[in-house]
């Protein structure tokens, strides 16, 4: 028997609203030259780290 989850399960409307308020393309543009590497393993998407840092500050999370 498959579990049925509520429609809002796994979503965060507050974060979705915040992400739509910022112009992420404008934020990404100046970071791009610092991010590109010609060798090594492919990196995660560029905006993952800045968004993670924002979440860390907003939700008072720590990474020791």
Residue pairs with C-beta under 8 A, 6 or more apart in sequence:
15 55
19 51
24 47
27 47
27 50
28 46
28 47
31 46
31 47
31 50
32 46
35 43
35 46
37 43
55 61
56 62
56 63
